[in-house]
Amino acid sequence: MAYMFVHDGLVHRRFPVGPIAHVPYLRKVAAAHQLHHSEKFNGLPYGLFLGPQELEEVEGTEGLDKET
């Protein structure tokens, strides 16, 4: 259920998600997932909820900061 709300609602905006759109960590998760769809990090990050940590491991937080 959480995956659906964050992935389909918050990231891809398929339906309104209410106040979870304002939770700072979930905004980072959404931004990291947007980077996943870009070519910037060769598809990283793969894990939705661990996306920000995956980007830290490849020094991709600069890209994450630009998205949030």
N, CA, C and O atoms as a CHARMM CRD file, in Angstrom:
* protein
*
  272
    1    1 MET  N      0.82500  -1.18000   0.00000 PROA 1      0.00000
    2    1 MET  CA     0.00000   0.00000   0.00000 PROA 1      0.00000
    3    1 MET  C      0.87600   1.25300   0.00000 PROA 1      0.00000
    4    1 MET  O      0.61000   2.20200  -0.73900 PROA 1      0.00000
    5    2 ALA  N      1.91000   1.25200   0.82400 PROA 2      0.00000
    6    2 ALA  CA     2.80100   2.41500   0.88200 PROA 2      0.00000
    7    2 ALA  C      3.48900   2.63000  -0.45700 PROA 2      0.00000
    8    2 ALA  O      3.62800   3.76400  -0.91500 PROA 2      0.00000
    9    3 TYR  N      3.91900   1.53900  -1.08500 PROA 3      0.00000
   10    3 TYR  CA     4.57100   1.64500  -2.39300 PROA 3      0.00000
   11    3 TYR  C      3.63100   2.31100  -3.39200 PROA 3      0.00000
   12    3 TYR  O      4.05000   3.19300  -4.14200 PROA 3      0.00000
   13    4 MET  N      2.37800   1.90100  -3.41000 PROA 4      0.00000
   14    4 MET  CA     1.41400   2.45300  -4.35600 PROA 4      0.00000
   15    4 MET  C      1.22500   3.95200  -4.13100 PROA 4      0.00000
   16    4 MET  O      1.22100   4.72300  -5.09100 PROA 4      0.00000
   17    5 PHE  N      1.06900   4.37000  -2.88500 PROA 5      0.00000
   18    5 PHE  CA     0.86900   5.78500  -2.61100 PROA 5      0.00000
   19    5 PHE  C      2.08700   6.60900  -3.00700 PROA 5      0.00000
   20    5 PHE  O      1.95000   7.67400  -3.61000 PROA 5      0.00000
   21    6 VAL  N      3.26500   6.12500  -2.67300 PROA 6      0.00000
   22    6 VAL  CA     4.47000   6.89500  -2.98100 PROA 6      0.00000
   23    6 VAL  C      4.79500   6.82200  -4.46700 PROA 6      0.00000
   24    6 VAL  O      5.00000   7.85800  -5.10100 PROA 6      0.00000
   25    7 HSD  N      4.84700   5.61900  -5.03600 PROA 7      0.00000
   26    7 HSD  CA     5.24400   5.47100  -6.43900 PROA 7      0.00000
   27    7 HSD  C      4.20300   6.03900  -7.40400 PROA 7      0.00000
   28    7 HSD  O      4.52100   6.89400  -8.23000 PROA 7      0.00000
   29    8 ASP  N      2.97700   5.57100  -7.30200 PROA 8      0.00000
   30    8 ASP  CA     1.96200   5.99400  -8.26300 PROA 8      0.00000
   31    8 ASP  C      1.39200   7.37400  -7.94600 PROA 8      0.00000
   32    8 ASP  O      1.11300   8.15500  -8.85600 PROA 8      0.00000
   33    9 GLY  N      1.21900   7.67400  -6.67100 PROA 9      0.00000
   34    9 GLY  CA     0.63700   8.95700  -6.29100 PROA 9      0.00000
   35    9 GLY  C      1.63500  10.09000  -6.22200 PROA 9      0.00000
   36    9 GLY  O      1.49500  11.09100  -6.92400 PROA 9      0.00000
   37   10 LEU  N      2.64000   9.94000  -5.37900 PROA 10     0.00000
   38   10 LEU  CA     3.59000  11.03100  -5.16000 PROA 10     0.00000
   39   10 LEU  C      4.55900  11.20400  -6.32500 PROA 10     0.00000
   40   10 LEU  O      4.77000  12.32600  -6.78500 PROA 10     0.00000
   41   11 VAL  N      5.14500  10.12600  -6.80300 PROA 11     0.00000
   42   11 VAL  CA     6.16100  10.23100  -7.85300 PROA 11     0.00000
   43   11 VAL  C      5.53000  10.50300  -9.21600 PROA 11     0.00000
   44   11 VAL  O      5.88700  11.47000  -9.88800 PROA 11     0.00000
   45   12 HSD  N      4.59900   9.65300  -9.61800 PROA 12     0.00000
   46   12 HSD  CA     4.04200   9.76000 -10.97100 PROA 12     0.00000
   47   12 HSD  C      2.73900  10.55400 -11.03500 PROA 12     0.00000
   48   12 HSD  O      2.16600  10.72500 -12.11100 PROA 12     0.00000
   49   13 ARG  N      2.27100  11.03600  -9.88700 PROA 13     0.00000
   50   13 ARG  CA     1.10200  11.92500  -9.78700 PROA 13     0.00000
   51   13 ARG  C     -0.14700  11.35600 -10.46600 PROA 13     0.00000
   52   13 ARG  O     -0.87500  12.07400 -11.15100 PROA 13     0.00000
   53   14 ARG  N     -0.37700  10.08300 -10.26800 PROA 14     0.00000
   54   14 ARG  CA    -1.55600   9.44800 -10.86200 PROA 14     0.00000
   55   14 ARG  C     -2.81900   9.70700 -10.04900 PROA 14     0.00000
   56   14 ARG  O     -3.92900   9.54300 -10.55700 PROA 14     0.00000
   57   15 PHE  N     -2.65700  10.11000  -8.78800 PROA 15     0.00000
   58   15 PHE  CA    -3.78600  10.48300  -7.94000 PROA 15     0.00000
   59   15 PHE  C     -3.25300  11.35100  -6.80800 PROA 15     0.00000
   60   15 PHE  O     -2.06300  11.29200  -6.49900 PROA 15     0.00000
   61   16 PRO  N     -4.11600  12.16300  -6.17900 PROA 16     0.00000
   62   16 PRO  CA    -3.66400  13.02900  -5.08500 PROA 16     0.00000
   63   16 PRO  C     -3.28600  12.20700  -3.85200 PROA 16     0.00000
   64   16 PRO  O     -3.92700  11.20300  -3.54000 PROA 16     0.00000
   65   17 VAL  N     -2.24700  12.64500  -3.16600 PROA 17     0.00000
   66   17 VAL  CA    -1.76800  11.90400  -2.00000 PROA 17     0.00000
   67   17 VAL  C     -1.91300  12.68000  -0.70200 PROA 17     0.00000
   68   17 VAL  O     -1.53100  12.18600   0.36000 PROA 17     0.00000
   69   18 GLY  N     -2.45200  13.87200  -0.77200 PROA 18     0.00000
   70   18 GLY  CA    -2.68700  14.64400   0.43800 PROA 18     0.00000
   71   18 GLY  C     -1.40600  15.06300   1.13100 PROA 18     0.00000
   72   18 GLY  O     -0.43900  15.45500   0.47700 PROA 18     0.00000
   73   19 PRO  N     -1.39600  14.98100   2.46100 PROA 19     0.00000
   74   19 PRO  CA    -0.26800  15.51900   3.22400 PROA 19     0.00000
   75   19 PRO  C      1.04900  14.76300   3.07000 PROA 19     0.00000
   76   19 PRO  O      2.09400  15.29900   3.44000 PROA 19     0.00000
   77   20 ILE  N      1.04100  13.53800   2.53800 PROA 20     0.00000
   78   20 ILE  CA     2.33300  12.85000   2.40200 PROA 20     0.00000
   79   20 ILE  C      3.22300  13.54800   1.37800 PROA 20     0.00000
   80   20 ILE  O      4.43200  13.31600   1.35000 PROA 20     0.00000
   81   21 ALA  N      2.64200  14.39400   0.54300 PROA 21     0.00000
   82   21 ALA  CA     3.43300  15.13900  -0.43900 PROA 21     0.00000
   83   21 ALA  C      4.35300  16.15000   0.23600 PROA 21     0.00000
   84   21 ALA  O      5.26300  16.68000  -0.40100 PROA 21     0.00000
   85   22 HSD  N      4.12300  16.42100   1.51200 PROA 22     0.00000
   86   22 HSD  CA     4.91700  17.42000   2.23200 PROA 22     0.00000
   87   22 HSD  C      5.90700  16.81000   3.21700 PROA 22     0.00000
   88   22 HSD  O      6.60500  17.54300   3.91700 PROA 22     0.00000
   89   23 VAL  N      5.97900  15.49600   3.28500 PROA 23     0.00000
   90   23 VAL  CA     6.92500  14.82000   4.18500 PROA 23     0.00000
   91   23 VAL  C      8.31000  14.88100   3.54200 PROA 23     0.00000
   92   23 VAL  O      8.50100  14.34300   2.45100 PROA 23     0.00000
   93   24 PRO  N      9.28800  15.53000   4.19900 PROA 24     0.00000
   94   24 PRO  CA    10.60200  15.73300   3.57700 PROA 24     0.00000
   95   24 PRO  C     11.27000  14.45400   3.06900 PROA 24     0.00000
   96   24 PRO  O     11.80000  14.44500   1.95800 PROA 24     0.00000
   97   25 TYR  N     11.25700  13.38600   3.84700 PROA 25     0.00000
   98   25 TYR  CA    11.91100  12.15900   3.38700 PROA 25     0.00000
   99   25 TYR  C     11.21800  11.59900   2.14700 PROA 25     0.00000
  100   25 TYR  O     11.88900  11.14300   1.22100 PROA 25     0.00000
  101   26 LEU  N      9.90200  11.62700   2.11800 PROA 26     0.00000
  102   26 LEU  CA     9.18400  11.09800   0.95900 PROA 26     0.00000
  103   26 LEU  C      9.40500  11.96700  -0.27300 PROA 26     0.00000
  104   26 LEU  O      9.37700  11.46500  -1.39700 PROA 26     0.00000
  105   27 ARG  N      9.62300  13.26500  -0.07500 PROA 27     0.00000
  106   27 ARG  CA     9.97600  14.12900  -1.21000 PROA 27     0.00000
  107   27 ARG  C     11.33700  13.73000  -1.77300 PROA 27     0.00000
  108   27 ARG  O     11.54000  13.76000  -2.98600 PROA 27     0.00000
  109   28 LYS  N     12.27300  13.35600  -0.89400 PROA 28     0.00000
  110   28 LYS  CA    13.57900  12.87000  -1.36400 PROA 28     0.00000
  111   28 LYS  C     13.43700  11.54200  -2.09900 PROA 28     0.00000
  112   28 LYS  O     14.09300  11.31300  -3.11500 PROA 28     0.00000
  113   29 VAL  N     12.58300  10.67800  -1.58300 PROA 29     0.00000
  114   29 VAL  CA    12.33300   9.39800  -2.24800 PROA 29     0.00000
  115   29 VAL  C     11.78700   9.64800  -3.65000 PROA 29     0.00000
  116   29 VAL  O     12.22400   9.01700  -4.61200 PROA 29     0.00000
  117   30 ALA  N     10.83600  10.56500  -3.76300 PROA 30     0.00000
  118   30 ALA  CA    10.24800  10.88000  -5.06800 PROA 30     0.00000
  119   30 ALA  C     11.29300  11.46600  -6.00900 PROA 30     0.00000
  120   30 ALA  O     11.33500  11.11200  -7.18700 PROA 30     0.00000
  121   31 ALA  N     12.13100  12.35500  -5.50200 PROA 31     0.00000
  122   31 ALA  CA    13.18000  12.95400  -6.33700 PROA 31     0.00000
  123   31 ALA  C     14.18000  11.90000  -6.79200 PROA 31     0.00000
  124   31 ALA  O     14.62000  11.91100  -7.94200 PROA 31     0.00000
  125   32 ALA  N     14.53800  10.99300  -5.89400 PROA 32     0.00000
  126   32 ALA  CA    15.47400   9.92600  -6.26200 PROA 32     0.00000
  127   32 ALA  C     14.86600   9.03600  -7.33800 PROA 32     0.00000
  128   32 ALA  O     15.56600   8.58600  -8.24600 PROA 32     0.00000
  129   33 HSD  N     13.57600   8.78500  -7.23900 PROA 33     0.00000
  130   33 HSD  CA    12.93800   7.94000  -8.24500 PROA 33     0.00000
  131   33 HSD  C     12.88400   8.65100  -9.59800 PROA 33     0.00000
  132   33 HSD  O     12.98800   8.00200 -10.63900 PROA 33     0.00000
  133   34 GLN  N     12.72400   9.95700  -9.59300 PROA 34     0.00000
  134   34 GLN  CA    12.76400  10.70100 -10.85900 PROA 34     0.00000
  135   34 GLN  C     14.13900  10.55800 -11.49900 PROA 34     0.00000
  136   34 GLN  O     14.24200  10.43900 -12.72000 PROA 34     0.00000
  137   35 LEU  N     15.18900  10.56900 -10.69600 PROA 35     0.00000
  138   35 LEU  CA    16.53500  10.36100 -11.23000 PROA 35     0.00000
  139   35 LEU  C     16.68900   8.94700 -11.78100 PROA 35     0.00000
  140   35 LEU  O     17.44200   8.72700 -12.73000 PROA 35     0.00000
  141   36 HSD  N     15.98200   7.99400 -11.19300 PROA 36     0.00000
  142   36 HSD  CA    16.00100   6.61400 -11.68600 PROA 36     0.00000
  143   36 HSD  C     15.51500   6.55700 -13.14200 PROA 36     0.00000
  144   36 HSD  O     16.01000   5.75600 -13.93500 PROA 36     0.00000
  145   37 HSD  N     14.55700   7.39800 -13.47800 PROA 37     0.00000
  146   37 HSD  CA    14.01500   7.41600 -14.83700 PROA 37     0.00000
  147   37 HSD  C     14.87900   8.22200 -15.80300 PROA 37     0.00000
  148   37 HSD  O     14.63100   8.20900 -17.00800 PROA 37     0.00000
  149   38 SER  N     15.87800   8.91400 -15.29500 PROA 38     0.00000
  150   38 SER  CA    16.77500   9.67400 -16.16500 PROA 38     0.00000
  151   38 SER  C     17.97900   8.80100 -16.52100 PROA 38     0.00000
  152   38 SER  O     18.10000   7.67400 -16.04100 PROA 38     0.00000
  153   39 GLU  N     18.84500   9.31800 -17.34600 PROA 39     0.00000
  154   39 GLU  CA    20.05800   8.58600 -17.74600 PROA 39     0.00000
  155   39 GLU  C     21.25800   8.93900 -16.86500 PROA 39     0.00000
  156   39 GLU  O     22.35300   8.41100 -17.05600 PROA 39     0.00000
  157   40 LYS  N     21.04500   9.82600 -15.91000 PROA 40     0.00000
  158   40 LYS  CA    22.15700  10.39400 -15.15400 PROA 40     0.00000
  159   40 LYS  C     23.00400   9.36000 -14.41400 PROA 40     0.00000
  160   40 LYS  O     24.23100   9.45900 -14.43300 PROA 40     0.00000
  161   41 PHE  N     22.39600   8.38700 -13.77200 PROA 41     0.00000
  162   41 PHE  CA    23.14300   7.41600 -12.96900 PROA 41     0.00000
  163   41 PHE  C     22.95200   5.99400 -13.48500 PROA 41     0.00000
  164   41 PHE  O     22.99000   5.04000 -12.70900 PROA 41     0.00000
  165   42 ASN  N     22.75100   5.85100 -14.77300 PROA 42     0.00000
  166   42 ASN  CA    22.56800   4.53400 -15.40400 PROA 42     0.00000
  167   42 ASN  C     21.46200   3.71300 -14.75000 PROA 42     0.00000
  168   42 ASN  O     21.62100   2.50900 -14.54900 PROA 42     0.00000
  169   43 GLY  N     20.35900   4.34400 -14.42200 PROA 43     0.00000
  170   43 GLY  CA    19.21800   3.63800 -13.84900 PROA 43     0.00000
  171   43 GLY  C     19.16500   3.59900 -12.34200 PROA 43     0.00000
  172   43 GLY  O     18.13600   3.22900 -11.77700 PROA 43     0.00000
  173   44 LEU  N     20.24300   3.96800 -11.67000 PROA 44     0.00000
  174   44 LEU  CA    20.20300   4.03400 -10.21000 PROA 44     0.00000
  175   44 LEU  C     19.30700   5.19400  -9.81100 PROA 44     0.00000
  176   44 LEU  O     19.20000   6.16200 -10.56500 PROA 44     0.00000
  177   45 PRO  N     18.69000   5.13600  -8.70400 PROA 45     0.00000
  178   45 PRO  CA    18.57700   4.06500  -7.72000 PROA 45     0.00000
  179   45 PRO  C     17.44700   3.10600  -8.08700 PROA 45     0.00000
  180   45 PRO  O     16.45300   3.50300  -8.69400 PROA 45     0.00000
  181   46 TYR  N     17.61300   1.85800  -7.71500 PROA 46     0.00000
  182   46 TYR  CA    16.60600   0.84700  -8.02900 PROA 46     0.00000
  183   46 TYR  C     15.58300   0.67700  -6.91500 PROA 46     0.00000
  184   46 TYR  O     14.41800   0.39500  -7.19500 PROA 46     0.00000
  185   47 GLY  N     15.98200   0.83800  -5.67900 PROA 47     0.00000
  186   47 GLY  CA    15.05100   0.68700  -4.56200 PROA 47     0.00000
  187   47 GLY  C     14.27500   1.96400  -4.33200 PROA 47     0.00000
  188   47 GLY  O     14.87000   3.03400  -4.20400 PROA 47     0.00000
  189   48 LEU  N     12.95800   1.87500  -4.27600 PROA 48     0.00000
  190   48 LEU  CA    12.14900   3.08000  -4.12400 PROA 48     0.00000
  191   48 LEU  C     12.41300   3.76800  -2.79200 PROA 48     0.00000
  192   48 LEU  O     12.81100   4.93300  -2.77300 PROA 48     0.00000
  193   49 PHE  N     12.20300   3.08100  -1.69000 PROA 49     0.00000
  194   49 PHE  CA    12.33100   3.73100  -0.38700 PROA 49     0.00000
  195   49 PHE  C     13.78000   3.91700   0.04600 PROA 49     0.00000
  196   49 PHE  O     14.05600   4.72300   0.93400 PROA 49     0.00000
  197   50 LEU  N     14.69800   3.19400  -0.56000 PROA 50     0.00000
  198   50 LEU  CA    16.11300   3.34300  -0.22800 PROA 50     0.00000
  199   50 LEU  C     16.85900   4.14000  -1.28800 PROA 50     0.00000
  200   50 LEU  O     18.08900   4.19600  -1.27000 PROA 50     0.00000
  201   51 GLY  N     16.13500   4.75200  -2.20300 PROA 51     0.00000
  202   51 GLY  CA    16.74600   5.51200  -3.28600 PROA 51     0.00000
  203   51 GLY  C     17.72300   6.58200  -2.83600 PROA 51     0.00000
  204   51 GLY  O     18.81900   6.66600  -3.38900 PROA 51     0.00000
  205   52 PRO  N     17.36900   7.41000  -1.84300 PROA 52     0.00000
  206   52 PRO  CA    18.32300   8.43300  -1.40100 PROA 52     0.00000
  207   52 PRO  C     19.63800   7.83100  -0.89400 PROA 52     0.00000
  208   52 PRO  O     20.70700   8.38300  -1.15600 PROA 52     0.00000
  209   53 GLN  N     19.57000   6.70900  -0.17200 PROA 53     0.00000
  210   53 GLN  CA    20.79200   6.06900   0.31900 PROA 53     0.00000
  211   53 GLN  C     21.61000   5.49800  -0.83800 PROA 53     0.00000
  212   53 GLN  O     22.83800   5.57600  -0.82100 PROA 53     0.00000
  213   54 GLU  N     20.94600   4.92700  -1.83900 PROA 54     0.00000
  214   54 GLU  CA    21.66700   4.39700  -2.99800 PROA 54     0.00000
  215   54 GLU  C     22.40600   5.51400  -3.72300 PROA 54     0.00000
  216   54 GLU  O     23.52600   5.31200  -4.19300 PROA 54     0.00000
  217   55 LEU  N     21.79600   6.67800  -3.81700 PROA 55     0.00000
  218   55 LEU  CA    22.46300   7.80200  -4.47700 PROA 55     0.00000
  219   55 LEU  C     23.65200   8.29900  -3.66400 PROA 55     0.00000
  220   55 LEU  O     24.66100   8.71400  -4.23400 PROA 55     0.00000
  221   56 GLU  N     23.54600   8.26000  -2.34300 PROA 56     0.00000
  222   56 GLU  CA    24.68100   8.64900  -1.50300 PROA 56     0.00000
  223   56 GLU  C     25.87700   7.74700  -1.75400 PROA 56     0.00000
  224   56 GLU  O     27.01700   8.21100  -1.75300 PROA 56     0.00000
  225   57 GLU  N     25.62700   6.46400  -1.96800 PROA 57     0.00000
  226   57 GLU  CA    26.72000   5.51400  -2.19300 PROA 57     0.00000
  227   57 GLU  C     27.48200   5.79600  -3.48100 PROA 57     0.00000
  228   57 GLU  O     28.66800   5.47800  -3.57000 PROA 57     0.00000
  229   58 VAL  N     26.83300   6.38200  -4.47600 PROA 58     0.00000
  230   58 VAL  CA    27.51000   6.69800  -5.74000 PROA 58     0.00000
  231   58 VAL  C     27.75100   8.20200  -5.86800 PROA 58     0.00000
  232   58 VAL  O     27.96700   8.72400  -6.96200 PROA 58     0.00000
  233   59 GLU  N     27.70900   8.88700  -4.71600 PROA 59     0.00000
  234   59 GLU  CA    27.92900  10.33400  -4.65000 PROA 59     0.00000
  235   59 GLU  C     26.97800  11.08300  -5.57200 PROA 59     0.00000
  236   59 GLU  O     27.37800  12.00800  -6.27900 PROA 59     0.00000
  237   60 GLY  N     25.72100  10.67200  -5.55400 PROA 60     0.00000
  238   60 GLY  CA    24.71500  11.29300  -6.39600 PROA 60     0.00000
  239   60 GLY  C     23.80200  12.24500  -5.66500 PROA 60     0.00000
  240   60 GLY  O     22.74400  12.60400  -6.18300 PROA 60     0.00000
  241   61 THR  N     24.18600  12.66300  -4.46900 PROA 61     0.00000
  242   61 THR  CA    23.30300  13.54100  -3.70700 PROA 61     0.00000
  243   61 THR  C     23.18100  14.91700  -4.34200 PROA 61     0.00000
  244   61 THR  O     22.20500  15.62400  -4.09100 PROA 61     0.00000
  245   62 GLU  N     24.15300  15.31200  -5.16400 PROA 62     0.00000
  246   62 GLU  CA    24.04000  16.59800  -5.85600 PROA 62     0.00000
  247   62 GLU  C     22.82300  16.58000  -6.78200 PROA 62     0.00000
  248   62 GLU  O     22.05400  17.53900  -6.82800 PROA 62     0.00000
  249   63 GLY  N     22.66100  15.49200  -7.50900 PROA 63     0.00000
  250   63 GLY  CA    21.49400  15.35300  -8.37200 PROA 63     0.00000
  251   63 GLY  C     20.20800  15.30700  -7.57900 PROA 63     0.00000
  252   63 GLY  O     19.18600  15.83800  -8.01300 PROA 63     0.00000
  253   64 LEU  N     20.25000  14.68000  -6.42300 PROA 64     0.00000
  254   64 LEU  CA    19.07600  14.59500  -5.56200 PROA 64     0.00000
  255   64 LEU  C     18.71600  15.96500  -5.01700 PROA 64     0.00000
  256   64 LEU  O     17.53900  16.32300  -4.96400 PROA 64     0.00000
  257   65 ASP  N     19.71900  16.73800  -4.61000 PROA 65     0.00000
  258   65 ASP  CA    19.46600  18.07400  -4.07500 PROA 65     0.00000
  259   65 ASP  C     18.84000  18.98400  -5.12300 PROA 65     0.00000
  260   65 ASP  O     18.01400  19.83400  -4.78800 PROA 65     0.00000
  261   66 LYS  N     19.21900  18.81900  -6.37600 PROA 66     0.00000
  262   66 LYS  CA    18.64200  19.63900  -7.44300 PROA 66     0.00000
  263   66 LYS  C     17.17400  19.31200  -7.66900 PROA 66     0.00000
  264   66 LYS  O     16.40300  20.18000  -8.07700 PROA 66     0.00000
  265   67 GLU  N     16.77900  18.07500  -7.41000 PROA 67     0.00000
  266   67 GLU  CA    15.40200  17.64700  -7.64200 PROA 67     0.00000
  267   67 GLU  C     14.46200  18.05700  -6.51400 PROA 67     0.00000
  268   67 GLU  O     13.26000  18.20000  -6.74000 PROA 67     0.00000
  269   68 THR  N     14.99100  18.25100  -5.29200 PROA 68     0.00000
  270   68 THR  CA    14.10900  18.57800  -4.16000 PROA 68     0.00000
  271   68 THR  C     14.01000  20.05500  -3.94100 PROA 68     0.00000
  272   68 THR  O     13.31000  20.49900  -3.03100 PROA 68     0.00000
